[in-house]
Amino acid sequence: MSATNPTSKFAPFSLPLPNNATLSGLSHIPLPSTWTKAVPRPLIVAMHGGTCTAHHYDITPEYTSSIASANTGIPIVSINRPCYAGTSSFLPLAEDGDNHTFFKETGFWLHKFILPTIWEAFAVPNNCAGIVLLSHSLATAPSIITGALYANTPSSNSYTLSGMILSGFSAPGTHKSIPGSGEVPDVKEIFFPRETKRLLMASEPELDCVDPKLFPLIDAQTVPMPVEEFSDGMTWDIYWTEYAQQVETPILYRMGEHDWLWKTDEESMEKFWAAFGKCKLFDSAVIQGGCHALEWGRKAGEWYEMVFQFAQKVCNLPVS
């Protein structure tokens, strides 16, 4: 079981989707009285990376997004992505070439089924004006696809996408290291060894990005990832810019200085944000002392404050 917070303030949920699949996850909905501003509030929808689950955003009583949610009055929903922890799977992928990849299917499900369902279940009853997608690591790829689909169907969208927050992911060709890189293994699932997962999420121990007491929780939070997701991560460079260049939604983009997977020099950061030519706002920077999993690191409080402030900002931007 990937839950590690014994005093979690999140409530589990399970929702039927229009395609007869099921969506599972966690929600933290502050009481309406905590939102005192006379402006609409956002709904943050958080998505975990590979080998993780919805519990990624609720690690311990100190390292949890529910603190910022309670302090700001902004609700947050953390979902299990398709093929993870109780959310129905679209696997095996349809066999018609490049039209079906793990990221493309996830992005399609998000746009067509998941976000409209979350909108009706959480945004409408809680007086939320827009969804802000918070995506870590491999969840960034389907988020970009969702942003492109949303921009291309303005008259038929059944939810409002006010912004996207991306971290732990960068442009192809800017990797520092890729666990198990090379040929795609002939297995159904990939499970990272304990030491690899700890390095990936927290970087080298001597950098002191993460409190060592959290290392066993990284182990407890680890689940297998579908091999199709791993495979798509190796081919993403073929088609990612065609989607990135269509996104218009405002974006907050942050990388940890000591991200174990990605380079965070100026050239690498620019290579990523430069692809989003139509984006109305692209706020890009490196968090000094941060690791791959900003939600786990010593900068987690600073990171969550930034996330919730950005969500509030873009939700109240005037519509052009």
N, C-alpha and C positions, 0 to 999 in steps of 0.2 A: 504493500500500500504506500502511495507517495505522499500522503498527508503527514506533516511533521509538526504542525502547530497545535499543541494540546489545548490551547484556549482560543481557538479560531473564532473570529466574529463573522466569518462568512457562512452563508447558508447554501447547501448543495441544491441543485435543481436538475430537472430532466424535462426536456420539452420535445414534443413531436414536431417534425419539420414537414413542409408541404410535399416532399418527395417520399414520405413514409419512413424516413430515417429518424433517428433520435439524437438530440443534442444534449450533452451533459456539461456541467460546470459548477461554478461557485458564484454567489452574488453577495455584495455588501451594499445595502440600500439605506443610507442615513435617513432619519426621520425628516419630513418636510420642514420642520421647525428649525433644523440646523442650516437651512439655506435661507439666509436673511436678505440677500441682495435682490433688488427688484428687477432682475434680469433672468433670462432663461438659463438653466444649468445643463451641462453636457452629461452624457452617459459614456464612460470609458469602457471599452470592450477590449480585454487583454487576451493575448494569444501567446502561448509558450513556444519555445523552440524545439528542436529535435531531442529525443530521449527524455522529454519532460512532460508535465501535465499542467492542468489548471492550478495546481497547488504551488507552482513556481512563484506566484505573486503573494503567497501567504506562508512563509517558511517557519517563522517563530513569532512569538508575541512582539518582538522588537523589529523583526524584518518582515513586515507585512504592509501591503498597500491599503489595508483597512484603516490604518492610523491616519493617513492623509485623507482618505475618504471621509472619515468621521470629522476631521478638523475642518474640512472645506464644505461638507454637505454634498459632495459630488459622488454619485453612485458609481460603482465599478462592477463589471461582470467579467469573470475570468472563465474562458471556455476550454474544453478539451477539443482540440482540432480533430477533424475526421481521421479515423483510424487510430485514435488514442482514447484510452480510458473511458469507454462507455459511449462515445459518440460513434454512430454508425459509419461504416466504411464504404467508400466507393470502389475499393479494390475487388477484383483485379481491374486494371485499367483497360479501356476499350482498345482494340488493336487496329487503329487506323492512323498510324503514323504520328506526326508531331502534334496533332490536334488534341491528344490526350496525354498529359504529363501529370505528375503528382501535384505540382504547384498550380497548373492550369485548372485541374479539377477542384482543388481546394479553393482557389479564387472564385471559380464559378459557383460553388456551393455557398461561399460566404455572401456573394452578391445576390444570388437568386433565392436562397433558402434561409441561411443562418441569420444574417443581419436583419432581414425583414421580420423574422420570428422574434428576435431579441427586441426589435423596435416595438412590436405590439405587446410583448410580455413585460418589458422593463421601462422603455423610454416613455411610452404613452401614459401609463398610470402614474409615473413619477415626474411628469411635467418636464421632460427633457427635450431640448430643442434640437439636439444633434448628437450623433455618435462620433467618438474619437477612438480610432483603432490604435491600440498600444501593442506593438509586435516586437518580440525578441528573436534574434538570430534567424533560423530558417523560416519562421513565421513571416519575416519581412517579404519574402518572395511572393507568396499568395496575396499579401496585403497590397503590393504594388499592382498586381493583376486586378484585384478588386477595385482599386482606385481608378484604373483605366476603364474598366467596365462601367463604373459609376459615371465617369465623365462622358461616356459615349451613349448613355441611355437617359438623358435628363428628364424626358417626359414620362418615363415609365418607372422611375425609381420609387420604391415603396418604403424608403427610409431616408434619413438625411445624414450624409457623411460630412462632418464639419472639419475633420482633421485626421492626420495619421502621425504616430510617434514610432520611430524606428531606431533600433539599437542592435549591436552585436552582429552586424552584417555589412558587407561592403561590395564594391565592384569586383567582378571576375578579374583575376590577374593580380589582385592585391593580397592574396593569402600569405600568411607567414608559415602556417602548417595546417594540414588536413588529416585528421585521424583516419587511418585506414585508406588513405588515398591510393589510387591506382585502379585496377580493374574492379568492377562491381562484383562482390562475392555472390556465389550461387546459394543464397539463403533467402528466407522470407523476411527475417528481421535482423537488425544489427544491434548489438548490445556493447557499449563501450566498457572496457575494463575500468576498475575503480580509479586507478592512478591517472588514466587518460582523462576520465570525466572530471576529476578534481583539477587537473591542469587546465582543461578546456574552460571550465567555469570560473576558476579562481586565480589562474596563472601560477607562476612559480612561488612557493611558500616564502622565499626570501624577499619577495616584493611586498609582502604583507598587505595585499589588497583585501583579504578576507580574514575574519577572525577564525583561527584554527578550530574553535569549538563547533563551527558550522560544517567542517569537512565531513563528518559522519552523516549529516543531513543531505549532503550532495549525493552520497551513496544511496540513502533511503529514497530520494526523489527520482532516481534514475530508472527509466523504463526503456524497453526496446523501441527502436524506430523502424518503420517499414523500409525495406531495401529500396523500394521505388522512390522514396523521399531522398535517400542518399544518392541514388542514381541521378535524379533530377538536379540535385545540387551540383553535379559534375557537368551537366549540359546547359545549365541556366545561362551561361555566357552567350549561347547561340541566339537567344531570343529576348533577353531581359530588357534591352533598350527600347524595343518596339512597344513595350507596355509602359516603361518609365516615362517616355516622352509624351504619353497621353494624359498622365495624371495632372489634375488641376488643383486638387485638394491641398491645403496648407500642410507642411510637414515639419516636424521637429526631429532632427537626426543627431544622435549622440553616439560616440564610440568611447570606450574606456581606453585610457592611455596605454595600458598593459594588456589589451585584448590578446589572447593567446592565438587566436585564429587569423586575425587580420592586421595588416599594417595600418597605422594611424598617422602617418606623416601627411604633410600638406598635399602632396601630389595624389596620394591614394584617396584622401577625403574628397578632393576636388573631382576626381574621376567618377565618384559616385554621384555627387549632387549635380554635376554638370549634365547628367542624362535627363534631369527633370525640367526641361525647358519651358513647359507650360504651367508649372507649379506657381500658384499665386503667392506663396511664401515658403521659403526653404531656409530653416534655421539650422546651421550645421556647426558642430564644434566637438572638441575632444574633452572628456572629463579627466582631469589630471588625477592620477592615482587609481583610476577605475580599472576594473577587469572586464572580462567578456560578459559575465552576468552581473550587471550593475545592481540588480535587485538583491544580490547576495553580498555585495561588497560593503566596505566601510563607508562608501559614498551613497549607500542606498537611501538614506534620509534626504540628502540633497537631490538625488535623482527623482524620487517620488514628488518632492516639492515642485521640481521643474515640470514634471509630467502633468500634475493637476493644474498648475498655473497656465500651462500652454492650452490644456483642454478648455479651461474657462475663457481664455483669450479668444481662441478661434471660434468657439460657440457663439460668441457675442460680436464677431466681426460683421459688418454690414454686408448683405448679399448684393453682389454686383450684377 
